[in-house]
Amino acid sequence: MSTPLNLTPEDRAELFDGFDPDTHAAEAERAWGGTAAWAESRRRTSSYTKEDWRRLTEEAAAISAGLADVMRSGLPADGAEAMDLAEQHRAHLTRWFYDCTYEIHRGLGDLYVSDPRFTAALDATTPGLAAYLRDAITANAAHHTEAH
């Protein structure tokens, strides 16, 4: 099943830097197709305009750049700066796709290091970023779930 994006092939190439979301849509649907998060994400993204996708991808890039800067500066993944960015990452997913609980976010962090495709994408500009993000997500989730 294809991803219901209201974009031309040219827009997809421009916005997703050559990545075609349809390429992995069937695999994602097999993994998460029966979940409420999957249904919510499909519902939301089906109405996004090119400008929505532009804002979404720019926001994601800014969070990744911030994480890379914090990592390169030597700050720990369980420090306030990295955990704040992990929280921004979680909020980004919640704002644009589905309610990203801390449990779901931890699972995504694990996926970022267990799936070589995610690791390669995250590590492309900053080697080690996938593991650093996973560690920041884990620390942030622990901080927030222990606090409540």
N, C-alpha and C positions, 0 to 999 in steps of 0.2 A: 504494500500500500504506500503510495507516495505521500510526502509531507505536504499538507495543504497550505502552501505559501503562495501568496498573491504577488508573485514576482516573475519577471521575464527571465529567461536564461542569462541574459546579459546582466541584469540586476543581481542575480545570484552570484555570478562570477565576480562582479565588482564588490559586493558586500561580504562575501564569504571567502575572498582571496582564492578563488578557484575550487574551493571545497563545495561539493554538491550534497546538501542535506539528505537528498533522496538515496544516496549511496548506502547509508547506514540505517535508513528508516525501517526496513523490514527486520533487521536485527534488533533494533531498539523496540519495535513493536512486540517481537517475540519475548523480549526480556521484561517489558513493563506494560504491555498492551492492556492488561486487565486491571491496572491500578487507577485510582482516582487521580493521581498526579499526571499520569499519561493522558487521561481524558481532559483534564483541565489545561494541560499544555497544548494539546491539539486544538481545543476550543479557542484559547487565547491567540495562538500564533496564526490561526486561519484568517484572522481579521487584520493582521499587522500590515501596514503599508511599508513602502521602501524606506520612508523616513523613520518609521518605528524601528525597522531592522538596523538602520544606520545608527540611531541612538543606542540601541541595545548593544551592538558590536563595539561602538566607541566606549561605552561604559565598561564592558567586559575587558577591553584592552587597557583601560586606565587602571582597573583593579589589578590586572596581571602585571602591568608596569610598576605599580606601587609595591606589589609583593616582591618583584625582582629587585627593586631598589633596596627594600628592607633586607632581603636575603644577602645581597652583595655587600651591604654595609656591615654584615656580621651579626646583626641582631638575631636573637633566637626565635625559632618558630613558635615557641610558647610565650613569647614576650607580648606586651600590650600592643605594639605597633602591628605585628604580624596577625595577632588575633583580631584586631580591629579590621584589618583588611579581609580576613576570613569571614568576619561577620558581614562586611560589605558584599562579599561574594555570595553568601547565603541570601542576603536581602535582595541582591540582583536577581537571583533565580526565583525568589518568591514574587518579586515585582513583575517579572516578565513571563514566567512559565507556570509555576505551581507553588503551593505552600511547601517550601523546603524546610522541613523540620530538622532539628539537630541530628536525629537518627539518619534521615535521608542524606544529609550533608556529609556525615561521617562515611556513609557508604560510597558517596561520590568521591570523597578523598581517597578511599581505598582503591576505587576503580581507576583513578588518575595514575596510580603507580602499578596496578596489576595488569592493565591493558596497555600494551606497548604503543598503540596508536595515540592514546591520550598522553602518555608519557612523552612521546616524541613531539607532539604538538606543543605541550607546555614547556618542554626543555629546549625547544628550537632556538630561542633567543637567549635563554639563561639555563645552562645545564644545572640540573638538580632542583629546578623550580617545582616539578610535579611532587617530589617527595617533601619539599619544604611546605607547599600548599597543603598537602595531606596532613602534615604534622601541625600546621597552624589551625586547620579545620578541627582536628582531633582535640587540640588544646582549647580552642574556643568552645566547642561543644561541651567539653567537660566543665569548663568554667561556668557556662550558662545553665547546664542541667544540675550542677551541684549547688548553684546559687538559688535554685527554686525548690 
